[in-house]
């Protein structure tokens, strides 16, 4: 697939982006952007595995609780010299007798080549009596535009199961049709698409989740107005710059929309020290202010934590939200710290 065909694919997919939130909400989308954009799959030089947990609106009965497990890796990626992520990866010398691999060295004989990315994403979310479980296979194609700039198009395809927990439900009418339903689970197809433009300094992407507005109902008979899988639209971007030799700063933004809910905007900023520790903050308009911190250890794993201070009326009945993300860098034979988790 050449660049012209990739751009044509992007033009075919992006119209889908312009046509109440059902998917889990996370404050650390920037720590694992594959949650909202399948085009991120394969951006690293290793197998990237991440697990996340979110306990939302602590103290409020029936509040959402979410879990996820994701993993993605590149295929046929040969241009290790070209940084795959938003800033230059770092190399680590394993022993005194092994030569240091220098990613800043460039070979004039080596050209940036296209490569593929594959991955898996599993999510589980429950709120009161509603349960949602999702399994998706991810694929992305990364096409170099220049030695340092790449354009990726991604596809996610899988299944979503919606379920009801009868023990957590209270029916206002004894004749509610759902009471007599034999089955409280619905299995639906789920497709997502996305595009991503990235270099060693910035990234910009757009995606849509739950492309197919499949109707479903828990009643035995089809209601006049069934529930539907609601399309969720995302746009995200960020730029990293160095403040001095050891400190860098990365502001970013995430825009989300799922009608009929209003547009949601997250403004984020993270400050990194030697690419090992970071602190940050985020503000979600009319919803929450978020405090975040994290670290990475020897190009093997990283840990991130976020605490949401609710600014809406829910702060009268809840104590905020907690979120934890653990990431593993597997098959990292060159000990490269390729920190796309800080997007």
N, C-alpha and C positions, 0 to 999 in steps of 0.2 A: 504494500500500500504506500503510494507516494504522498507528498504533501498535498497535492491538489485533491486527491481522493479523501484524505483526512479532513480537509476543510469542507468538502462537500458533505461528509458525514456529520460534521458539526452543524452545518446549516440545516440539515434534515432534523437533527435532534433538538436544536435550540427553540424552534417554534413551540415545542411542547412546554417550554418554560413560561410562555406568556398565555395561556388558556385559563371547622374547629380542629386544631392540631390533634392528630391521632398517634403520631410516632413519639417515642420517648424524647424528653427534653434533657439536654446536657449543657453544662456551663463550660466544659473543656473541649468543645469542638475543635479548637485550635490545636489541642494536644493529640487528637486523632481525627483528622479531617476526612478519613475514609468513611466515617459515619454518615457524612452528608454528600460525599462526592466519590463515586467509584473510579473516576479518572486518576485518583491519587495512587491506586494500586500499582506497585512496581516502581515507585520513585526512588526507593532505597537500593543499596547494593547488597542487601541481606534479607533474610526472612524476618519480618517485623511482626511480632505478636503482642497484642495489647488486650488487657482485661479491665473493665470499668464497672463501678458500682455507684449508684446515686440514690440517696434517701432524701426525698423532696418534702419540704414543709413539715419538718419534725414537730410532733405534738398535735398534728391534725389527723383525726381518725380517718382512715381510708385514703391517705395521701399516696401519691405514686411512688413506687420503688422500681428501679430499673437496673438491669445487668446487661453486659455485652462482652463478647469475645470476638476478636478480629485477628486476621493474619493475612499478610500479602507479601509477595516477593517478585523480583524481576525474572524474565526469561530472555535469553539471548542478548543480555546486556554486556557488551564488551568494552565500552569506552569508560573505564574506571577513572581515567584522568579527568574527564569532564565532571564537575560537581553535579550530582543529580538533584540536589535540594537547594533551598533558598540561600545558603551560604556555604563557603568552602568547607568540605569535610576535613577532619583531623585524623592523622595517623598516629599510631602508638608503636613504639619500639618494644618488642616483646622481650628480647634479650640483648646483651651487649654485642653478641656475635652475629646478630641478624641486621641486615641493612634496613635503615628507615625508609619506608615508602613515602615519597614526597608527592602529595596530590597537586602541589603548585607547579610541578614540572610538567611541561607540555611537549608532546612529541609532534613534530610537523608532519610525520608520516601517518599519524592516527587521526581519523575523522570521527566525529560524532555520528553514531549509527542509530537507527530506530530500534526499539525493543518493545517487548510485550510485558504486561504485568498481570498476575492472577492473584486471587484471594478469596477468603471466606469471611462472612459476617453473620454472627448469631446474636440476636437480641431478645430479651424477655422483659416485659413491663406489666405491672399490675397496679390497679387503682380501684379501691373499693371492691366491687364485685366483677370488674372487667379485667380480663387477662389477654395479653397479646404476645405471641411468640413468633419470631421471624428468622428465617434461614435464607441466605443469599449467596450465590456464587458471583465473584467479581472478575471483570476483565477490563484491561486498558491497553491502548496502543499509544506509544510515545514516539513522536516524530520530531527530530531536530529541525529547527528553523535556522539556527546559527550555531557556532561552536558552544555557546553558553545558554541558548534559549530553546526550550522545547514546548511543543503543544501536544496535549494528551486528550484522547476521547475515551470515555469509559462506559461500561454497561454493567448493571447489577440485575440478576434475575433469580427468583426463588419463590418461596411460599410463605404466607402469613396466616397464622391461626388465631382467630378471635374466639374467646371463650367467656362464659359466665360462671361465677361461683355462687351457686344457689344459697349457700350458708351465709353469704355476705349481703344478700339482697333482701329488701323489704318491699312488698307489693302493696300498693294503696288499695287495690281492688282484688277481692278473691277470685274474680273471673278473668284476670289478666291472661291473655293468650299465651304468654311466655311460661306461665306456671305449668301448663299441660304439655309443653314441648318435650319431645323425647330426647332431643339432642341439644346440648348447650355449646357446641363448638362449630365454627365455620372455617373451612380451609379455602384460602383465596390466592390467586397468583399475584405476584408483586414484582414490578419492574421499575428500575431507576436508571437514569442516564445523566452524564455530566461531561463537562469539558474543563481543562485546566491548562493555563499558560504559566510557565515557571522558568526561573533562571537562578543564578547564584545570589540574587538580591531580593527578588520579589516573587509573589504568586498572585494569580487572579483566576477565579473559577466560578462556574455556574452549574447548577444541577437541579433536577426534579426527582422527588421520591414518590412512590406510588403513582406511577404514570397512568395506570389503568383504573378508572373510577368504578370498580366493580361493586355492584349493589349486594347487600346481604341483610339477613334478618334472622332473629332467633325464634320467630314464631313458626308454627306449623303451616300457616297460610301466609301468602305474600301480602304485606301491608301496602296501602296506597302509596306511602312515601317511605321506601326502605332506606336503611343506612348505606353509605357508600365509603369506599376508601377515598379519602380526600387527598388531592395532590398537594405536596409540600414543595415550595420553591426556595432555593438557597442561592445566594451570591456571597462570595467571600474573597478577601484579598488582604495582603500584608506586604510590608517592606521593611527590611532590616538594614540598619546602619550602625557603624562603629562609633562609640563615644570616645574611647581611647583604646589602649593596647589590650586591656582585659575586660572592658565593659562594652556591651552592645545593647541596642534597644530595638524592639520590633513592635510598632503599632499595627493593628489589624482591625478589620471590621467584618461582621457577619450579618447579613440581612436575610430574614426568614418571612415567608408568607404562606398561610394556609387558610383560605377563606372558609367561613365568614369571619375568622379571627382577624384583628387588625395587623398591619405590618409590624414586625418586631426587628429592632436594630440593636446589635451588641457592639459596643466600642471597647476595644481591648488594647492593652499595652503590657509588654513584658520586658524586664531588664535582666540580662544574662551576665554572669561573672565567670570568665574563663570557660564558657560553654559547659560548665559543670553544675552551677546552681542558678536558679532563677526565681524571681518574685514578680508578681503582676497583679493587675486589677482589671475589672470589666464593669461596664455599666449597661444595663438593659433597661431601656426607657420604660417608665411606669411599671417596673416589675421588681428589679433587684440590683444591688451593687455586690460585686463578687471580689473576694480576696483569694489569690492563688499563689502557690509556691511549689517548687519541685527540684529534683537533682537527677543526675545520671552518674553511673559508676562504671568506670573502666570499659566503656564501649560494650557493656553487657546488658545492663537494664537501667530503666529510669522509673521514677515515681513522681506523681503529681497529685496535689490535693487542692480542692476549691471549697470555699464556704460562701454561700449566698446569704446576704442580709436583705431580707424581703423589704421592699419599699412600698408595696401596694397594701391594700386593706387587709391582706392575709397576715400581716405582721401582728395583728391583734390575737390571732389564734395559733400561730406557729412560731417556731424558733429558728427559722432559716432552713437551709438545705446543705447537705454534705455530699461531696463527690470525690472518689478516689480512683486513680488510673495507674496501673502497673504495666510497664512495657518491657519486652525482652528482645534483644538483638541476636538472633540465632544465625548460625552459619556465617558469622562475620569473620572470615578467615584472615582478612587484611587488617582487622582491628580498626576499622574506619568508623568514626563517629559521624554519621550522616543524619543530622538532627532535624528531620522533617517533622518530628513530634512537637517541635516548637513553632509550627505554623499557626 
